[in-house]
């Protein structure tokens, strides 16, 4: 289960970006469908590693990022449905993935306000 190491990395990013005052109420992450992360497992691991720390009670909010592809044939960017990497406009399979594999900490909500990280 690599979600534990992912949760630890998220917490490290939070620590690096936490202002000197305020406590963390929420951590928002964006996870692509191709990132191979199980959201429930990630939430469980995050809750487990924050227990009895200054981050206990912080909520992990997960935003799902769809798979987007760019067609090299016609130049159209479109959402990939399922795992059929085919251009919706021209039907060709000559596409490059432009999003859907990301794992980003995008926002921290602290007692003093919101800190955007993206």
C-alpha positions as CSV (number, residue, x, y, z in Angstrom):
1,X,0.0,0.0,0.0
2,X,1.9,3.0,-1.2
3,X,-0.8,5.4,0.0
4,X,1.0,5.6,3.3
5,X,4.1,7.0,1.7
6,X,2.0,9.4,-0.3
7,X,0.3,10.6,2.9
8,X,3.7,11.1,4.5
9,X,4.8,13.1,1.5
10,X,1.7,15.2,1.6
11,X,2.3,15.9,5.3
12,X,5.9,17.0,4.5
13,X,4.6,19.4,1.9
14,X,2.2,20.8,4.4
15,X,5.0,21.3,7.0
16,X,7.1,23.1,4.4
17,X,4.3,25.5,3.5
18,X,2.7,26.1,6.8
19,X,2.9,29.6,8.1
20,X,4.4,30.1,11.5
21,X,0.9,30.8,13.0
22,X,-2.4,28.9,12.6
23,X,-3.3,25.3,12.6
24,X,-4.3,23.2,9.6
25,X,-8.0,22.6,9.1
26,X,-8.0,21.2,5.6
27,X,-5.5,19.9,3.0
28,X,-6.8,19.8,-0.5
29,X,-5.1,17.5,-3.0
30,X,-5.7,16.9,-6.7
31,X,-5.3,13.3,-7.9
32,X,-5.4,12.2,-11.5
33,X,-7.2,9.0,-12.4
34,X,-3.9,7.6,-13.7
35,X,-2.0,8.2,-10.4
36,X,-3.0,4.8,-9.1
37,X,-4.1,6.2,-5.7
38,X,-7.1,4.7,-3.8
39,X,-8.7,7.8,-2.2
40,X,-10.2,5.9,0.8
41,X,-6.9,4.4,1.6
42,X,-5.1,7.7,1.3
43,X,-7.6,9.3,3.6
44,X,-7.2,6.5,6.1
45,X,-3.4,6.8,6.0
46,X,-3.5,10.6,6.4
47,X,-5.8,10.3,9.4
48,X,-3.6,7.6,10.9
49,X,-0.3,9.6,10.6
50,X,-1.8,12.8,11.9
51,X,-3.2,11.3,15.1
52,X,-1.6,12.8,18.2
53,X,0.2,15.4,16.2
54,X,-0.4,19.1,15.6
55,X,-2.2,18.1,12.4
56,X,-4.8,15.9,14.1
57,X,-8.3,16.7,12.9
58,X,-7.1,18.2,9.6
59,X,-9.4,17.0,6.8
60,X,-7.9,15.7,3.6
61,X,-10.1,16.8,0.7
62,X,-9.5,15.0,-2.6
63,X,-10.3,16.6,-6.0
64,X,-10.3,14.1,-8.8
65,X,-8.6,15.1,-12.1
66,X,-9.9,13.6,-15.3
67,X,-7.6,12.2,-18.0
68,X,-7.1,14.7,-20.8
69,X,-5.4,14.0,-24.1
70,X,-4.0,16.1,-26.9
71,X,-4.4,14.8,-30.4
72,X,-1.3,15.0,-32.6
73,X,-3.4,14.6,-35.7
74,X,-6.0,17.3,-35.3
75,X,-4.8,19.3,-32.3
76,X,-7.9,18.9,-30.2
77,X,-7.7,18.5,-26.4
78,X,-10.4,16.2,-25.0
79,X,-11.3,14.2,-22.0
80,X,-10.5,10.5,-22.1
81,X,-13.5,8.4,-21.1
82,X,-12.6,5.0,-19.6
83,X,-9.2,4.1,-20.8
84,X,-9.8,4.4,-24.6
85,X,-7.0,6.8,-25.6
86,X,-8.7,8.0,-28.8
87,X,-9.4,11.5,-30.1
88,X,-13.1,12.4,-29.8
89,X,-12.8,14.8,-32.7
90,X,-11.1,12.7,-35.4
91,X,-11.1,9.2,-34.0
92,X,-7.3,8.8,-34.3
93,X,-5.3,7.1,-31.6
94,X,-2.3,9.4,-31.9
95,X,-2.8,11.2,-28.6
96,X,-0.6,12.4,-25.7
97,X,-1.8,12.5,-22.1
98,X,-1.7,16.1,-20.8
99,X,-3.3,15.5,-17.5
100,X,-4.7,12.7,-15.3
101,X,-1.5,11.4,-13.7
102,X,-1.0,14.3,-11.3
103,X,-0.8,14.3,-7.5
104,X,-0.7,17.8,-6.2
105,X,-1.2,19.6,-2.9
106,X,-3.2,22.6,-4.1
107,X,-4.5,24.3,-1.0
108,X,-4.2,24.5,2.8
109,X,-6.9,25.8,5.0
110,X,-5.6,27.2,8.2
111,X,-7.2,29.0,11.1
112,X,-5.9,32.3,9.6
113,X,-7.3,31.7,6.1
114,X,-6.5,29.8,2.9
115,X,-3.1,29.3,1.4
116,X,-3.2,28.3,-2.3
117,X,-0.2,26.2,-3.4
118,X,-0.9,25.8,-7.1
